[in-house]
Amino acid sequence: MDSKLIKTLKKLDLTSYEAKAYITLNHLISGTAVEIAKESNIPRSKIYDILKSLNRKKFIEIKEGKPLKFTVIPPTKSFKAHKENLIDDLEEAEETLREIYKKEISHVQAPMWLIPTEEKIKSKEVEIIKEAKKKLNIRIGFLSEGEAELLIKTFRKLAPTIEIKILASRECEIHNEKIDIIKTFQDANIKNLQIEEDDIPFAKLIIRDEEEMFRIYAKHDPETLEAIPNTNMGVWNKYKEICKNYDDRFESEFMKIKRKELLEGINI
């Protein structure tokens, strides 16, 4: 019997015997306990308890008679409810653990950590953005492969009341292809996102709610302005005083650019 399928069914709170009986019934569609025990190689002494458990878990139905008949519920029907329950349980567990994590990490003496590798950096960016309650201020001096799409996808999941401001270089290169950073984010048409062009060094910065920030650096090719692979390094910082200071400087720079644009518009 398919061991991978049995392992998967156990994730839906089935025992090995229950999984085997359920798989067998999907082949038979309907059968007696004796037939199911024979086809699944489950001991007859256990089969009735196993089938009654599958019935309680709403994977099969029992038809009264002599002998009893056991009929499989179509998987599309039975799986739907179990998948929804599993997702609900996982989300509840994630939220509980996240609250514990947030509470405990605030007690750490020196809330600064180095985050290596491009994939871990992207993961941390998404994690920080998802935590936003009021605003995100972001500087983008370069992008890595797939990063813009990942950020945009994450921005779309935020509440529309959260302000997203980005200061970015006009362009960068990824695999020798020029990427227009400003246009990429403008074309996403996210209503609560504002982006302005600025002279940004070859680095990135995310500041969340004046409470948390993440700075990303990478060595780059001075001719192409492309990040050199495997040189990315992130610094995750939860010193609120430092985060507030960087946030104030960002807001000041952003407003200066907006005022300049307004004055240029009036003078045209």
C-alpha positions as CSV (number, residue, x, y, z in Angstrom):
1,M,0.0,0.0,0.0
2,D,1.2,3.5,-0.8
3,S,3.3,4.6,2.2
4,K,3.4,8.2,1.1
5,L,-0.5,8.3,0.9
6,I,-0.7,6.7,4.4
7,K,1.7,9.3,5.8
8,T,-0.4,12.1,4.3
9,L,-3.6,10.7,5.7
10,K,-2.1,10.5,9.2
11,K,-1.8,14.3,9.0
12,L,-5.6,14.3,9.0
13,D,-5.6,12.6,12.4
14,L,-5.9,9.0,11.0
15,T,-4.0,6.1,12.4
16,S,-2.0,3.8,10.1
17,Y,-4.8,1.2,10.3
18,E,-7.5,3.8,9.7
19,A,-5.5,5.1,6.7
20,K,-5.2,1.6,5.2
21,A,-8.9,0.9,5.7
22,Y,-9.9,4.2,4.2
23,I,-7.6,3.6,1.1
24,T,-9.1,0.1,0.7
25,L,-12.6,1.5,0.9
26,N,-11.8,4.0,-1.9
27,H,-11.0,0.9,-4.0
28,L,-14.1,-1.1,-2.9
29,I,-16.4,2.0,-2.6
30,S,-18.6,-0.2,-0.3
31,G,-18.0,-3.4,1.6
32,T,-18.4,-5.5,4.7
33,A,-15.9,-5.5,7.6
34,V,-14.7,-8.9,6.5
35,E,-14.1,-7.8,3.0
36,I,-12.3,-4.6,4.1
37,A,-10.1,-6.5,6.6
38,K,-9.1,-9.0,3.9
39,E,-8.2,-6.4,1.3
40,S,-6.3,-4.2,3.7
41,N,-4.6,-6.9,5.7
42,I,-6.0,-5.5,8.9
43,P,-6.7,-8.0,11.7
44,R,-10.4,-8.9,12.0
45,S,-10.2,-8.3,15.7
46,K,-9.5,-4.6,15.0
47,I,-11.5,-3.8,11.9
48,Y,-14.8,-2.9,13.5
49,D,-13.3,-0.4,15.9
50,I,-11.3,1.1,13.0
51,L,-14.3,1.5,10.8
52,K,-16.4,3.0,13.6
53,S,-13.6,5.5,14.2
54,L,-13.6,6.4,10.4
55,N,-17.3,6.9,10.6
56,R,-17.0,9.3,13.6
57,K,-14.4,11.2,11.7
58,K,-16.8,11.4,8.8
59,F,-14.7,9.6,6.2
60,I,-17.2,6.7,5.7
61,E,-20.8,5.9,6.3
62,I,-22.4,2.8,7.9
63,K,-25.5,1.2,6.5
64,E,-27.5,-0.9,9.0
65,G,-28.1,-4.5,8.1
66,K,-26.7,-8.0,8.5
67,P,-23.8,-7.7,7.9
68,L,-23.1,-4.0,8.3
69,K,-22.1,-2.2,5.1
70,F,-19.4,0.4,5.1
71,T,-19.4,3.0,2.3
72,V,-16.7,5.6,1.6
73,I,-17.7,9.3,1.5
74,P,-16.4,10.9,-1.7
75,P,-12.9,12.3,-0.9
76,T,-13.7,15.7,-2.4
77,K,-16.5,16.0,0.2
78,S,-14.8,14.6,3.3
79,F,-11.4,16.2,2.6
80,K,-12.9,19.7,2.3
81,A,-14.0,19.9,5.9
82,H,-10.9,18.3,7.3
83,K,-8.6,20.6,5.3
84,E,-10.5,23.7,6.5
85,N,-10.2,22.4,10.1
86,L,-6.5,21.7,9.7
87,I,-5.9,25.2,8.2
88,D,-7.9,26.8,11.0
89,D,-5.8,24.9,13.6
90,L,-2.5,25.8,12.0
91,E,-3.5,29.5,11.8
92,E,-4.5,29.5,15.4
93,A,-1.3,27.9,16.4
94,E,0.8,30.3,14.3
95,E,-1.0,33.3,15.9
96,T,-0.5,31.9,19.4
97,L,3.2,31.2,18.8
98,R,3.8,34.6,17.1
99,E,2.4,36.4,20.2
100,I,4.6,34.3,22.5
101,Y,7.6,35.1,20.2
102,K,6.9,38.8,20.1
103,K,6.6,39.0,23.9
104,E,9.8,37.1,24.6
105,I,12.0,38.7,22.0
106,S,11.3,42.1,23.5
107,H,13.1,40.8,26.6
108,V,16.3,40.1,24.8
109,Q,19.2,42.3,25.9
110,A,20.5,43.3,22.5
111,P,17.8,43.2,19.9
112,M,20.1,43.1,16.8
113,W,20.7,40.1,14.6
114,L,22.6,39.4,11.4
115,I,20.6,37.6,8.7
116,P,22.7,35.9,6.0
117,T,21.7,34.6,2.5
118,E,19.3,36.0,0.0
119,E,16.5,33.6,0.8
120,K,16.6,34.2,4.6
121,I,16.6,38.0,3.9
122,K,13.5,37.8,1.7
123,S,11.8,35.7,4.3
124,K,12.6,38.3,7.0
125,E,11.4,41.1,4.8
126,V,8.0,39.4,4.4
127,E,7.8,38.7,8.1
128,I,8.4,42.3,9.0
129,I,6.0,43.7,6.4
130,K,3.2,41.4,7.6
131,E,3.6,42.8,11.1
132,A,2.8,46.4,10.1
133,K,0.0,48.0,11.9
134,K,0.4,51.7,10.8
135,K,3.1,52.3,8.3
136,L,6.1,51.0,6.4
137,N,8.9,53.2,5.2
138,I,11.3,51.6,2.7
139,R,14.5,52.5,0.9
140,I,15.4,50.4,-2.1
141,G,18.8,50.9,-3.7
142,F,18.8,47.5,-5.5
143,L,16.6,44.4,-5.9
144,S,17.4,40.7,-6.0
145,E,15.7,38.2,-8.3
146,G,12.0,37.9,-7.6
147,E,12.1,40.3,-4.7
148,A,9.9,43.0,-6.2
149,E,7.2,40.5,-7.0
150,L,7.4,39.1,-3.5
151,L,7.2,42.5,-1.8
152,I,4.2,43.5,-4.0
153,K,2.4,40.3,-3.2
154,T,3.0,40.9,0.5
155,F,1.9,44.6,0.3
156,R,-1.4,43.5,-1.3
157,K,-2.3,41.4,1.8
158,L,-2.0,44.4,4.2
159,A,-4.9,46.5,5.4
160,P,-5.5,49.5,3.0
161,T,-5.1,51.8,6.0
162,I,-1.4,51.0,6.3
163,E,0.7,53.7,4.6
164,I,3.6,52.4,2.5
165,K,6.2,54.9,1.4
166,I,9.2,53.9,-0.7
167,L,12.3,55.9,-1.7
168,A,14.1,54.1,-4.5
169,S,16.8,54.4,-7.1
170,R,15.5,54.6,-10.6
171,E,16.9,51.3,-11.7
172,C,19.1,48.3,-11.0
173,E,20.2,45.2,-12.9
174,I,19.4,41.6,-12.3
175,H,21.1,39.0,-14.5
176,N,22.3,41.7,-16.9
177,E,18.7,43.0,-17.3
178,K,17.8,46.6,-16.4
179,I,14.9,46.8,-13.9
180,D,13.0,50.1,-13.6
181,I,12.3,50.0,-9.8
182,I,10.0,53.0,-9.8
183,K,7.8,51.7,-12.6
184,T,7.7,48.2,-11.2
185,F,6.0,49.4,-8.0
186,Q,3.9,52.1,-9.7
187,D,2.5,49.5,-12.1
188,A,1.4,47.4,-9.1
189,N,-1.4,50.0,-8.6
190,I,-1.5,49.6,-4.8
191,K,-3.5,52.6,-3.5
192,N,-1.8,52.9,-0.2
193,L,1.7,52.9,-1.7
194,Q,3.7,56.0,-2.6
195,I,7.0,55.8,-4.3
196,E,9.5,58.5,-5.0
197,E,12.9,58.5,-6.8
198,D,15.9,59.3,-4.7
199,D,19.7,58.9,-4.7
200,I,19.8,55.7,-2.7
201,P,23.1,53.9,-1.9
202,F,23.5,50.3,-2.8
203,A,21.4,49.1,0.2
204,K,17.9,48.5,1.3
205,L,16.0,49.5,4.5
206,I,12.6,48.6,5.9
207,I,11.2,50.4,8.9
208,R,8.0,49.1,10.5
209,D,5.8,51.4,12.7
210,E,8.9,53.2,14.0
211,E,9.6,50.0,16.1
212,E,11.6,47.6,13.9
213,M,14.0,48.0,11.0
214,F,15.9,45.8,8.6
215,R,18.9,47.0,6.6
216,I,20.2,44.9,3.7
217,Y,23.7,45.2,2.1
218,A,25.4,43.5,-0.8
219,K,28.6,43.9,-2.7
220,H,27.9,45.0,-6.3
221,D,29.4,45.4,-9.7
222,P,30.2,49.1,-10.1
223,E,29.7,49.0,-13.8
224,T,26.3,47.1,-13.9
225,L,24.9,48.0,-10.5
226,E,24.1,44.3,-10.0
227,A,24.4,42.6,-6.7
228,I,27.1,40.0,-6.5
229,P,25.7,36.6,-5.7
230,N,26.1,35.3,-2.1
231,T,27.2,38.7,-0.7
232,N,23.8,39.7,0.8
233,M,23.8,40.5,4.5
234,G,20.9,41.8,6.6
235,V,20.9,43.6,10.0
236,W,17.7,43.2,11.9
237,N,17.2,45.9,14.6
238,K,14.6,46.3,17.3
239,Y,16.1,49.2,19.2
240,K,13.1,51.5,19.1
241,E,15.2,54.7,19.6
242,I,17.3,53.9,16.6
243,C,14.3,52.8,14.5
244,K,12.5,56.1,15.4
245,N,15.6,58.1,14.4
246,Y,15.9,56.5,11.0
247,D,12.1,56.8,10.5
248,D,12.2,60.5,11.2
249,R,15.0,61.0,8.7
250,F,13.1,59.0,6.1
251,E,9.9,61.1,6.6
252,S,11.9,64.3,6.3
253,E,13.5,63.2,3.1
254,F,10.3,61.9,1.6
255,M,8.4,65.2,2.4
256,K,11.4,67.2,0.9
257,I,11.0,65.3,-2.4
258,K,7.2,65.7,-2.4
259,R,7.5,69.5,-1.8
260,K,10.1,69.8,-4.6
261,E,7.7,68.0,-6.9
262,L,4.8,70.3,-5.9
263,L,6.9,73.4,-6.5
264,E,8.1,72.2,-9.9
265,G,4.5,71.4,-10.8
266,I,3.4,75.0,-9.9
267,N,6.3,76.5,-11.9
268,I,5.5,74.6,-15.1
